[in-house]
Amino acid sequence: MTSLQLPALLLVTLFVPGAASARQSGSVDSQKILAALELREGLTVCEIGAGDGELSIAAGRAVGAQGRVYTSELGSERVNALREKIDRSGLTQVTVVEGDPVKTNFPEGACDALFMRNVYHHFADPAAMNSSIAASLKEGGRLAIVDFGPPPGNEVARPADRGKDGMHGITAPTLERELKDAGFQPVSSEPGSQRWFLIVVSKPKAQDCDSALPGHERNCA
């Protein structure tokens, strides 16, 4: 797999809790993700399923008071806990949004980039979520996904089964194929520790759409 330098685009984070044992044994370092995306003041960051909110808070500090962070979780209990954590941080540029299993619930075209960690394999309808992600991204916006593979030889065919014991996860080739089918353009792919990997794609720009081959125009404005 290759790793390409990412331009100074922003991040949208998706973090729905994965297997606890998997999260404890490894992943892709959060600071590495933020550094690779070259966050700067004034950009907009959107994090879906932010968990304890630590990445949203870190991103909020990186983009500063002139930037914006949209962050979400699923379910009223998690949303309230996230909102309390953000309120305690004092970062008024961070807004908590209630998430949804098949859509981001972020403003259309708001995101300079989108990120999710240990989340994608939980999507029962990845095509629907990928379409919503594309709608939330600006042209050229990046989608960075950290996830982990299932035990060797145990990948399942149905997305809804990817969270089951003994087959938990998604392989990098499957993820890359689904993102390509959704119309995203590949940027980089690299391994993390153990079962983890980081894949970055982008939403096509208008000039990319003008030159797209027939049947490859998805996600074009």
Residue pairs with C-beta under 8 A, 6 or more apart in sequence:
1 172
1 189
1 190
1 191
1 197
2 188
2 189
2 190
3 188
3 189
3 190
4 187
4 188
4 200
6 36
6 37
6 38
6 142
6 144
6 187
6 188
6 200
7 38
8 37
8 38
8 39
8 40
9 37
9 38
9 43
9 112
9 113
9 140
9 141
9 142
10 37
10 39
10 43
10 44
10 45
10 59
10 63
10 67
10 111
10 112
10 113
10 141
10 142
11 33
11 34
11 37
11 39
11 45
11 46
11 47
11 59
11 112
11 113
11 114
11 115
11 142
11 144
12 45
12 46
12 47
12 48
12 70
12 104
12 106
12 111
12 112
12 113
12 114
12 115
12 116
12 133
12 136
12 137
12 143
13 45
13 46
13 47
13 48
13 49
13 50
13 55
13 56
13 59
13 71
13 114
13 115
13 116
13 117
14 47
14 48
14 49
14 114
14 115
14 116
14 117
14 119
14 120
14 145
15 47
15 48
15 49
15 50
15 51
15 55
15 116
15 117
15 118
15 119
16 48
16 49
16 51
16 74
16 116
16 118
16 119
16 122
17 23
17 49
17 51
17 118
18 118
18 119
18 121
18 122
18 148
18 168
19 168
22 118
22 148
22 168
22 169
22 195
23 118
25 194
26 148
26 192
26 193
26 194
26 195
26 196
27 117
27 118
27 146
27 148
27 192
27 193
27 196
28 117
28 146
28 192
28 193
28 196
28 197
28 198
29 192
30 54
30 55
30 58
30 117
33 115
33 117
33 144
33 146
33 198
34 55
34 58
34 59
34 62
36 144
36 200
37 113
37 115
37 142
37 144
39 45
39 59
39 62
39 63
40 62
40 63
41 62
41 63
41 64
41 66
41 67
42 63
42 64
42 66
42 67
43 63
43 67
43 68
43 112
44 63
44 67
44 68
44 69
44 70
44 110
44 111
44 112
45 56
45 59
45 60
45 62
45 63
45 67
45 68
45 69
45 70
45 111
45 112
45 113
46 69
46 70
46 71
46 72
46 104
46 106
46 110
46 111
46 114
46 136
47 55
47 56
47 59
47 69
47 70
47 71
47 72
47 115
48 71
48 72
48 99
48 104
48 106
48 114
48 116
48 119
49 72
49 73
49 74
49 99
49 116
49 119
50 56
50 71
50 72
50 73
50 82
51 73
51 82
52 81
52 82
52 85
53 71
53 82
53 85
53 86
53 89
55 115
55 117
56 69
56 71
56 82
56 86
56 94
57 85
57 86
57 89
57 91
57 94
59 69
60 67
60 69
60 89
60 91
60 93
60 94
61 91
63 69
63 93
64 93
65 92
65 93
66 93
67 93
68 93
68 95
68 110
69 91
69 93
69 94
69 95
70 95
70 97
70 106
70 107
70 110
70 111
71 82
71 86
71 94
71 95
71 96
71 97
72 79
72 82
72 96
72 97
72 98
72 99
72 104
72 105
72 106
73 79
73 81
73 82
73 96
73 98
73 99
74 98
74 99
74 100
74 101
76 98
79 96
79 98
79 99
82 96
83 96
86 94
86 96
97 105
97 106
98 105
99 105
101 123
101 124
101 125
101 129
102 123
102 124
102 125
102 128
102 129
102 132
103 128
103 129
103 132
104 114
104 129
104 132
104 133
104 135
104 136
106 136
107 136
108 135
108 136
109 135
109 136
109 137
109 138
110 136
110 138
111 136
111 137
111 138
111 141
112 138
112 141
112 142
113 137
113 141
113 142
113 143
113 144
114 133
114 136
114 137
114 141
114 142
114 143
114 144
115 143
115 144
115 145
115 146
116 144
116 145
116 146
116 147
117 145
117 146
117 147
118 146
118 147
118 148
119 145
119 147
120 126
120 145
120 147
120 170
120 175
121 147
121 148
121 162
121 163
121 168
121 169
121 170
122 162
122 163
123 129
123 159
124 159
124 160
125 159
126 159
126 178
127 178
127 181
127 182
130 178
130 179
130 182
130 184
131 182
133 143
134 182
134 183
134 184
134 203
134 218
134 219
137 143
137 203
138 203
139 203
139 204
139 205
139 206
139 221
140 202
140 203
140 204
140 205
141 202
141 203
142 187
142 200
142 201
142 202
143 179
143 184
143 200
143 201
143 202
143 203
144 198
144 199
144 200
145 175
145 179
145 198
145 199
145 200
145 201
146 192
146 196
146 197
146 198
147 169
147 170
147 175
147 196
147 197
147 199
148 169
148 170
148 194
148 195
148 196
148 197
149 155
149 169
149 170
149 171
149 172
149 195
149 197
150 156
150 162
150 167
150 168
150 169
150 170
150 171
151 166
151 167
151 168
151 169
154 166
154 167
155 167
155 169
155 170
155 171
155 174
156 162
156 164
156 167
161 167
162 168
162 169
162 170
169 195
172 189
172 197
172 199
175 199
176 186
176 189
176 199
179 186
179 199
179 201
180 186
182 218
182 219
183 203
183 204
183 216
183 217
183 218
183 219
183 220
184 201
184 202
184 203
184 204
184 219
185 201
185 202
185 203
185 204
185 208
186 200
186 201
187 200
187 201
187 202
188 198
188 199
188 200
189 197
189 198
189 199
189 200
190 197
190 198
191 197
191 198
192 198
203 219
204 212
204 219
204 220
206 220
206 221
208 220
209 217
209 220
209 221
212 220
